[in-house]
């Protein structure tokens, strides 16, 4: 570029700029405008303290990311201890800790004019590309060349905005749709592999009195009382009563005592009359069959009649419950025999 070459030849002459507190001197004005690739960095006061009267750029070349020293001259009699160097507007110049006084004899600030007041050297890390100028109170400084980090500048890529990815939205939508389809297929396959058997209808149990009538008839047919085996008779009678309670009330009556049977039926909300009668029969049978004295035949017959009365109280005709006709006929025949015994028609 011809403009850039012209600026490079004038770097040394424009590297130092003095700005007075009043109207800027003629030497501080830069008549030539910045080239199109020159970055103008505006500096603003860092606080409410003293304002510098002059600024001097102490180098004409700096590396990208390197440190550039800038000297700020303060008015005569001001205190440099509380002075804060101006900061750049933006992030192209990052302020670093300042040092008091310019470089000594032979240093970068050796050719600066004497200052009327304190002089503070501030350091800034430069992140502006190509060429850069500093602006303080509307006056531009000399141009500073910023060197890149590559050996061949022609291979450096230009800074540009990110290219829009027109395909990204459609690709993302397609990926999401594919993920949803895969997830739905996996869920369907998992459900199919782990599918449980279809729930079957639970058959309603037959009325409990049917089995109790058959068992009671078979127990009486053994004629244990007549044979003098009263304890065995009471044991069988208690078993029939417990199975009747379990089937009729839906409790674990086969393993319960009379007290436990009453508590379980009360918890399920049953009328306490029938459970109470069965509980008394069970407690009496359990007590007598373990008694050292043999239970009398008359007492055993009374317990058998009591059990028949409890079966009658629990007797429900199976109108909606599916029962095999043969089973129902056998239960009705057994019940007829029991009622015949109870009324004195049988032995």
DAHUQUI-V581840 format. One record per residue. N is the residue number from 1. RES is the residue in one letter. SS is DSSP state (2 for helix, 1 for strand, 0 for the rest). PSI is psi in whole degrees, -180 to 180 (* if undefined). D_CENTER is the distance of its C-alpha to the mean C-alpha in Angstrom with 1 decimal. Layout:
# DAHUQUI-V581840
n=N res=RES ss=SS psi=PSI d_center=D_CENTER
n=N res=RES ss=SS psi=PSI d_center=D_CENTER
This chain:
# DAHUQUI-V581840
n=1 res=X ss=0 psi=135 d_center=60.1
n=2 res=X ss=2 psi=-35 d_center=63.4
n=3 res=X ss=2 psi=-40 d_center=61.7
n=4 res=X ss=2 psi=-39 d_center=59.6
n=5 res=X ss=2 psi=-38 d_center=62.7
n=6 res=X ss=2 psi=-38 d_center=64.5
n=7 res=X ss=2 psi=-40 d_center=61.8
n=8 res=X ss=2 psi=-35 d_center=61.7
n=9 res=X ss=2 psi=-21 d_center=65.4
n=10 res=X ss=0 psi=14 d_center=65.1
n=11 res=X ss=2 psi=-46 d_center=62.2
n=12 res=X ss=2 psi=-37 d_center=64.4
n=13 res=X ss=2 psi=-29 d_center=66.3
n=14 res=X ss=2 psi=7 d_center=63.2
n=15 res=X ss=0 psi=-26 d_center=61.1
n=16 res=X ss=0 psi=132 d_center=62.4
n=17 res=X ss=0 psi=131 d_center=62.3
n=18 res=X ss=0 psi=135 d_center=63.6
n=19 res=X ss=0 psi=124 d_center=62.7
n=20 res=X ss=0 psi=168 d_center=64.8
n=21 res=X ss=0 psi=-33 d_center=63.7
n=22 res=X ss=0 psi=-144 d_center=65.9
n=23 res=X ss=0 psi=137 d_center=66.5
n=24 res=X ss=0 psi=142 d_center=65.5
n=25 res=X ss=0 psi=163 d_center=68.4
n=26 res=X ss=2 psi=-32 d_center=69.6
n=27 res=X ss=2 psi=-18 d_center=68.6
n=28 res=X ss=2 psi=-18 d_center=65.0
n=29 res=X ss=0 psi=136 d_center=64.7
n=30 res=X ss=0 psi=111 d_center=63.7
n=31 res=X ss=0 psi=-39 d_center=65.5
n=32 res=X ss=0 psi=138 d_center=63.9
n=33 res=X ss=0 psi=165 d_center=60.5
n=34 res=X ss=0 psi=149 d_center=57.5
n=35 res=X ss=0 psi=161 d_center=57.1
n=36 res=X ss=0 psi=-27 d_center=54.4
n=37 res=X ss=0 psi=16 d_center=52.2
n=38 res=X ss=1 psi=130 d_center=52.7
n=39 res=X ss=1 psi=127 d_center=49.7
n=40 res=X ss=1 psi=118 d_center=50.7
n=41 res=X ss=1 psi=117 d_center=48.6
n=42 res=X ss=1 psi=136 d_center=49.2
n=43 res=X ss=1 psi=142 d_center=49.2
n=44 res=X ss=1 psi=154 d_center=48.5
n=45 res=X ss=0 psi=142 d_center=49.4
n=46 res=X ss=0 psi=-17 d_center=46.8
n=47 res=X ss=0 psi=-160 d_center=47.8
n=48 res=X ss=0 psi=12 d_center=50.6
n=49 res=X ss=0 psi=-154 d_center=53.1
n=50 res=X ss=0 psi=146 d_center=56.2
n=51 res=X ss=0 psi=134 d_center=56.2
n=52 res=X ss=0 psi=150 d_center=57.6
n=53 res=X ss=0 psi=-13 d_center=61.0
n=54 res=X ss=1 psi=153 d_center=60.9
n=55 res=X ss=1 psi=141 d_center=58.5
n=56 res=X ss=1 psi=124 d_center=59.4
n=57 res=X ss=1 psi=125 d_center=57.4
n=58 res=X ss=0 psi=12 d_center=58.3
n=59 res=X ss=0 psi=153 d_center=57.6
n=60 res=X ss=0 psi=-3 d_center=58.1
n=61 res=X ss=1 psi=138 d_center=55.7
n=62 res=X ss=1 psi=149 d_center=52.2
n=63 res=X ss=1 psi=153 d_center=49.6
n=64 res=X ss=0 psi=122 d_center=46.3
n=65 res=X ss=0 psi=-2 d_center=44.0
n=66 res=X ss=0 psi=-179 d_center=47.1
n=67 res=X ss=1 psi=131 d_center=48.5
n=68 res=X ss=1 psi=129 d_center=51.1
n=69 res=X ss=1 psi=135 d_center=53.3
n=70 res=X ss=1 psi=127 d_center=54.4
n=71 res=X ss=1 psi=132 d_center=57.1
n=72 res=X ss=1 psi=123 d_center=57.0
n=73 res=X ss=1 psi=130 d_center=60.3
n=74 res=X ss=0 psi=159 d_center=60.2
n=75 res=X ss=0 psi=157 d_center=63.0
n=76 res=X ss=0 psi=138 d_center=65.8
n=77 res=X ss=0 psi=0 d_center=65.2
n=78 res=X ss=0 psi=158 d_center=61.4
n=79 res=X ss=0 psi=118 d_center=59.1
n=80 res=X ss=0 psi=-11 d_center=57.0
n=81 res=X ss=0 psi=-38 d_center=54.9
n=82 res=X ss=0 psi=10 d_center=52.7
n=83 res=X ss=0 psi=138 d_center=52.7
n=84 res=X ss=0 psi=124 d_center=49.6
n=85 res=X ss=0 psi=146 d_center=50.2
n=86 res=X ss=0 psi=156 d_center=49.1
n=87 res=X ss=1 psi=156 d_center=45.9
n=88 res=X ss=1 psi=151 d_center=45.4
n=89 res=X ss=0 psi=104 d_center=43.9
n=90 res=X ss=0 psi=-168 d_center=41.0
n=91 res=X ss=0 psi=20 d_center=39.7
n=92 res=X ss=0 psi=-24 d_center=42.7
n=93 res=X ss=1 psi=120 d_center=44.3
n=94 res=X ss=1 psi=123 d_center=42.1
n=95 res=X ss=1 psi=139 d_center=44.1
n=96 res=X ss=1 psi=167 d_center=44.7
n=97 res=X ss=1 psi=137 d_center=46.5
n=98 res=X ss=1 psi=160 d_center=50.1
n=99 res=X ss=1 psi=143 d_center=53.3
n=100 res=X ss=1 psi=135 d_center=56.5
n=101 res=X ss=0 psi=141 d_center=59.6
n=102 res=X ss=0 psi=172 d_center=60.2
n=103 res=X ss=0 psi=148 d_center=61.0
n=104 res=X ss=0 psi=-169 d_center=64.3
n=105 res=X ss=0 psi=134 d_center=67.5
n=106 res=X ss=0 psi=-7 d_center=67.0
n=107 res=X ss=0 psi=-170 d_center=63.3
n=108 res=X ss=0 psi=-29 d_center=61.5
n=109 res=X ss=0 psi=17 d_center=62.6
n=110 res=X ss=0 psi=-31 d_center=66.2
n=111 res=X ss=0 psi=7 d_center=67.6
n=112 res=X ss=0 psi=148 d_center=66.0
n=113 res=X ss=0 psi=156 d_center=68.4
n=114 res=X ss=0 psi=147 d_center=68.7
n=115 res=X ss=0 psi=142 d_center=66.3
n=116 res=X ss=0 psi=-25 d_center=67.7
n=117 res=X ss=0 psi=-164 d_center=64.7
n=118 res=X ss=0 psi=151 d_center=61.8
n=119 res=X ss=1 psi=128 d_center=60.1
n=120 res=X ss=1 psi=130 d_center=56.5
n=121 res=X ss=1 psi=119 d_center=55.0
n=122 res=X ss=1 psi=149 d_center=51.4
n=123 res=X ss=1 psi=138 d_center=49.4
n=124 res=X ss=1 psi=139 d_center=46.9
n=125 res=X ss=1 psi=127 d_center=44.8
n=126 res=X ss=1 psi=129 d_center=45.6
n=127 res=X ss=0 psi=32 d_center=43.1
n=128 res=X ss=0 psi=137 d_center=45.4
n=129 res=X ss=0 psi=163 d_center=46.9
n=130 res=X ss=0 psi=-111 d_center=50.6
n=131 res=X ss=1 psi=148 d_center=52.7
n=132 res=X ss=1 psi=144 d_center=51.7
n=133 res=X ss=1 psi=147 d_center=53.7
n=134 res=X ss=1 psi=142 d_center=53.0
n=135 res=X ss=1 psi=121 d_center=53.7
n=136 res=X ss=1 psi=115 d_center=54.6
n=137 res=X ss=0 psi=40 d_center=56.0
n=138 res=X ss=0 psi=-3 d_center=56.6
n=139 res=X ss=1 psi=133 d_center=58.7
n=140 res=X ss=1 psi=147 d_center=57.5
n=141 res=X ss=0 psi=-176 d_center=58.1
n=142 res=X ss=0 psi=162 d_center=59.3
n=143 res=X ss=0 psi=133 d_center=57.3
n=144 res=X ss=1 psi=127 d_center=55.3
n=145 res=X ss=1 psi=132 d_center=54.6
n=146 res=X ss=1 psi=116 d_center=51.1
n=147 res=X ss=1 psi=142 d_center=51.3
n=148 res=X ss=0 psi=178 d_center=48.5
n=149 res=X ss=0 psi=-2 d_center=47.0
n=150 res=X ss=0 psi=152 d_center=48.6
n=151 res=X ss=0 psi=-31 d_center=52.2
n=152 res=X ss=0 psi=103 d_center=52.9
n=153 res=X ss=2 psi=-25 d_center=51.9
n=154 res=X ss=2 psi=-18 d_center=52.6
n=155 res=X ss=2 psi=-4 d_center=49.7
n=156 res=X ss=0 psi=133 d_center=47.2
n=157 res=X ss=0 psi=144 d_center=44.9
n=158 res=X ss=0 psi=149 d_center=45.1
n=159 res=X ss=0 psi=126 d_center=42.1
n=160 res=X ss=0 psi=165 d_center=40.8
n=161 res=X ss=0 psi=151 d_center=37.9
n=162 res=X ss=0 psi=139 d_center=35.2
n=163 res=X ss=0 psi=138 d_center=36.4
n=164 res=X ss=0 psi=139 d_center=34.5
n=165 res=X ss=0 psi=93 d_center=32.9
n=166 res=X ss=2 psi=-28 d_center=34.1
n=167 res=X ss=2 psi=-11 d_center=32.8
n=168 res=X ss=2 psi=-44 d_center=29.2
n=169 res=X ss=2 psi=-47 d_center=28.0
n=170 res=X ss=2 psi=-38 d_center=29.6
n=171 res=X ss=2 psi=-44 d_center=28.4
n=172 res=X ss=2 psi=-41 d_center=24.8
n=173 res=X ss=2 psi=-41 d_center=25.2
n=174 res=X ss=2 psi=-40 d_center=26.9
n=175 res=X ss=2 psi=-44 d_center=24.3
n=176 res=X ss=2 psi=-42 d_center=21.5
n=177 res=X ss=2 psi=-41 d_center=23.9
n=178 res=X ss=2 psi=-39 d_center=24.7
n=179 res=X ss=2 psi=-39 d_center=21.1
n=180 res=X ss=2 psi=-42 d_center=20.7
n=181 res=X ss=2 psi=-43 d_center=24.0
n=182 res=X ss=2 psi=-43 d_center=23.2
n=183 res=X ss=2 psi=-41 d_center=19.9
n=184 res=X ss=2 psi=-40 d_center=21.9
n=185 res=X ss=2 psi=-41 d_center=24.7
n=186 res=X ss=2 psi=-40 d_center=22.7
n=187 res=X ss=2 psi=-43 d_center=21.2
n=188 res=X ss=2 psi=-42 d_center=24.7
n=189 res=X ss=2 psi=-41 d_center=26.2
n=190 res=X ss=2 psi=-42 d_center=23.8
n=191 res=X ss=2 psi=-38 d_center=24.7
n=192 res=X ss=2 psi=-39 d_center=28.3
n=193 res=X ss=2 psi=-31 d_center=28.4
n=194 res=X ss=0 psi=23 d_center=26.7
n=195 res=X ss=0 psi=132 d_center=28.5
n=196 res=X ss=0 psi=163 d_center=29.9
n=197 res=X ss=0 psi=147 d_center=33.5
n=198 res=X ss=0 psi=137 d_center=34.3
n=199 res=X ss=0 psi=133 d_center=34.7
n=200 res=X ss=0 psi=154 d_center=38.4
n=201 res=X ss=0 psi=134 d_center=40.3
n=202 res=X ss=0 psi=122 d_center=41.0
n=203 res=X ss=0 psi=137 d_center=44.7
n=204 res=X ss=0 psi=135 d_center=46.0
n=205 res=X ss=0 psi=154 d_center=48.0
n=206 res=X ss=0 psi=158 d_center=51.6
n=207 res=X ss=0 psi=138 d_center=53.0
n=208 res=X ss=2 psi=-25 d_center=53.3
n=209 res=X ss=2 psi=-25 d_center=57.0
n=210 res=X ss=2 psi=-51 d_center=58.1
n=211 res=X ss=2 psi=-37 d_center=57.1
n=212 res=X ss=2 psi=-39 d_center=58.4
n=213 res=X ss=2 psi=-43 d_center=61.8
n=214 res=X ss=2 psi=-43 d_center=62.2
n=215 res=X ss=2 psi=-40 d_center=61.3
n=216 res=X ss=2 psi=-41 d_center=63.6
n=217 res=X ss=2 psi=-43 d_center=66.5
n=218 res=X ss=2 psi=-35 d_center=66.1
n=219 res=X ss=2 psi=-43 d_center=66.1
n=220 res=X ss=2 psi=-31 d_center=69.2
n=221 res=X ss=2 psi=-22 d_center=70.9
n=222 res=X ss=0 psi=-19 d_center=70.6
n=223 res=X ss=0 psi=47 d_center=73.0
n=224 res=X ss=0 psi=-34 d_center=71.6
n=225 res=X ss=0 psi=-41 d_center=73.1
n=226 res=X ss=0 psi=-26 d_center=76.5
n=227 res=X ss=0 psi=1 d_center=76.1
n=228 res=X ss=0 psi=16 d_center=75.3
n=229 res=X ss=0 psi=66 d_center=71.6
n=230 res=X ss=2 psi=-39 d_center=70.2
n=231 res=X ss=2 psi=-43 d_center=67.2
n=232 res=X ss=2 psi=-37 d_center=66.1
n=233 res=X ss=2 psi=-45 d_center=66.6
n=234 res=X ss=2 psi=-34 d_center=64.4
n=235 res=X ss=2 psi=-46 d_center=61.7
n=236 res=X ss=2 psi=-38 d_center=61.8
n=237 res=X ss=2 psi=-42 d_center=61.9
n=238 res=X ss=2 psi=-37 d_center=58.8
n=239 res=X ss=2 psi=-42 d_center=57.0
n=240 res=X ss=2 psi=-43 d_center=57.9
n=241 res=X ss=2 psi=-40 d_center=56.8
n=242 res=X ss=2 psi=-41 d_center=53.4
n=243 res=X ss=2 psi=-34 d_center=52.7
n=244 res=X ss=2 psi=-45 d_center=53.8
n=245 res=X ss=2 psi=-41 d_center=51.4
n=246 res=X ss=2 psi=-44 d_center=48.4
n=247 res=X ss=2 psi=-34 d_center=49.1
n=248 res=X ss=2 psi=-39 d_center=50.0
n=249 res=X ss=2 psi=-10 d_center=47.3
n=250 res=X ss=0 psi=38 d_center=44.5
n=251 res=X ss=0 psi=170 d_center=44.1
n=252 res=X ss=0 psi=58 d_center=44.7
n=253 res=X ss=2 psi=-22 d_center=48.2
n=254 res=X ss=2 psi=-15 d_center=49.7
n=255 res=X ss=2 psi=16 d_center=48.5
n=256 res=X ss=0 psi=153 d_center=48.9
n=257 res=X ss=0 psi=177 d_center=51.7
n=258 res=X ss=2 psi=-43 d_center=53.2
n=259 res=X ss=2 psi=-43 d_center=51.1
n=260 res=X ss=2 psi=-37 d_center=47.9
n=261 res=X ss=2 psi=-44 d_center=48.8
n=262 res=X ss=2 psi=-42 d_center=49.4
n=263 res=X ss=2 psi=-42 d_center=46.1
n=264 res=X ss=2 psi=-41 d_center=44.1
n=265 res=X ss=2 psi=-37 d_center=46.0
n=266 res=X ss=2 psi=-37 d_center=45.6
n=267 res=X ss=2 psi=-32 d_center=41.8
n=268 res=X ss=0 psi=0 d_center=41.8
n=269 res=X ss=0 psi=21 d_center=44.1
n=270 res=X ss=0 psi=155 d_center=47.3
n=271 res=X ss=0 psi=128 d_center=50.7
n=272 res=X ss=2 psi=-5 d_center=52.0
n=273 res=X ss=2 psi=-57 d_center=55.5
n=274 res=X ss=2 psi=-43 d_center=55.3
n=275 res=X ss=2 psi=-36 d_center=52.8
n=276 res=X ss=2 psi=-41 d_center=55.1
n=277 res=X ss=2 psi=-43 d_center=58.2
n=278 res=X ss=2 psi=-37 d_center=56.6
n=279 res=X ss=2 psi=-41 d_center=55.3
n=280 res=X ss=2 psi=-39 d_center=58.9
n=281 res=X ss=2 psi=-43 d_center=60.3
n=282 res=X ss=2 psi=-46 d_center=57.8
n=283 res=X ss=2 psi=-40 d_center=58.4
n=284 res=X ss=2 psi=-42 d_center=62.2
n=285 res=X ss=2 psi=-41 d_center=62.2
n=286 res=X ss=2 psi=-39 d_center=60.1
n=287 res=X ss=2 psi=-43 d_center=62.4
n=288 res=X ss=2 psi=-35 d_center=65.6
n=289 res=X ss=2 psi=-15 d_center=64.9
n=290 res=X ss=0 psi=6 d_center=64.2
n=291 res=X ss=0 psi=138 d_center=67.2
n=292 res=X ss=0 psi=-34 d_center=70.1
n=293 res=X ss=0 psi=141 d_center=72.5
n=294 res=X ss=0 psi=130 d_center=72.5
n=295 res=X ss=0 psi=143 d_center=71.3
n=296 res=X ss=0 psi=148 d_center=74.2
n=297 res=X ss=2 psi=-38 d_center=74.5
n=298 res=X ss=2 psi=-41 d_center=74.8
n=299 res=X ss=2 psi=-36 d_center=71.5
n=300 res=X ss=2 psi=-40 d_center=69.8
n=301 res=X ss=2 psi=-36 d_center=71.3
n=302 res=X ss=2 psi=-38 d_center=70.1
n=303 res=X ss=2 psi=-35 d_center=66.5
n=304 res=X ss=2 psi=-43 d_center=66.8
n=305 res=X ss=2 psi=-37 d_center=68.0
n=306 res=X ss=2 psi=-42 d_center=65.1
n=307 res=X ss=2 psi=-39 d_center=62.6
n=308 res=X ss=2 psi=-41 d_center=64.4
n=309 res=X ss=2 psi=-38 d_center=63.9
n=310 res=X ss=2 psi=-35 d_center=60.1
n=311 res=X ss=2 psi=-40 d_center=59.9
n=312 res=X ss=2 psi=-38 d_center=61.8
n=313 res=X ss=2 psi=-27 d_center=59.3
n=314 res=X ss=0 psi=4 d_center=56.4
n=315 res=X ss=0 psi=121 d_center=58.2
n=316 res=X ss=0 psi=129 d_center=56.3
n=317 res=X ss=0 psi=125 d_center=57.9
n=318 res=X ss=0 psi=82 d_center=55.4
n=319 res=X ss=0 psi=-44 d_center=55.7
n=320 res=X ss=0 psi=-14 d_center=52.1
n=321 res=X ss=0 psi=125 d_center=51.2
n=322 res=X ss=0 psi=119 d_center=52.4
n=323 res=X ss=0 psi=137 d_center=55.0
n=324 res=X ss=0 psi=140 d_center=57.4
n=325 res=X ss=2 psi=-38 d_center=60.9
n=326 res=X ss=2 psi=-40 d_center=62.4
n=327 res=X ss=2 psi=-44 d_center=60.0
n=328 res=X ss=2 psi=-40 d_center=60.6
n=329 res=X ss=2 psi=-40 d_center=64.4
n=330 res=X ss=2 psi=-40 d_center=64.3
n=331 res=X ss=2 psi=-41 d_center=62.4
n=332 res=X ss=2 psi=-37 d_center=64.8
n=333 res=X ss=2 psi=-42 d_center=67.7
n=334 res=X ss=2 psi=-40 d_center=66.4
n=335 res=X ss=2 psi=-36 d_center=65.8
n=336 res=X ss=2 psi=-39 d_center=69.3
n=337 res=X ss=2 psi=-41 d_center=70.7
n=338 res=X ss=2 psi=-44 d_center=68.7
n=339 res=X ss=2 psi=-32 d_center=69.9
n=340 res=X ss=2 psi=-42 d_center=73.4
n=341 res=X ss=2 psi=-42 d_center=73.2
n=342 res=X ss=2 psi=-32 d_center=71.8
n=343 res=X ss=0 psi=2 d_center=74.7
n=344 res=X ss=0 psi=3 d_center=77.3
n=345 res=X ss=0 psi=-18 d_center=78.0
n=346 res=X ss=0 psi=178 d_center=77.1
n=347 res=X ss=0 psi=* d_center=78.0
